[in-house]
Amino acid sequence: MKTITETKPEQLDELLNAARKTLAKAQDYLSKDGKIYELHDWVTVAEYCRRFNISNTQTVSNWIKRGIIPAEDTVVIEEYNNIRLIKAIAYQDKKVAHNN
């Protein structure tokens, strides 16, 4: 096996580029209880409100309690101060959202 000092510069560049790509890809995922979550698909309650123009976070919390947002579309991350993440999809149209 070659040491790093015996490796050709172009091979070292290839290894470093592959490592950078792997690290970048790993930063886009969260693993919780054996399940992998793609972070671009999941947002906090506050971010969900901003994205979907919902006036307050209590509305979204009520949707979660009432099952409008299914349990499988939420996850609580205990390691991060019990932050709740929601799958970033619209569950009701804006007209209904303002009435809840």
Helices and strands as residue ranges (DSSP letters): G 4-6, H 9-26, E 29-32, E 35-38, G 39-41, E 42-44, H 45-51, H 57-66, G 71-73, E 74-77, G 78-80, E 83-87, H 94-97
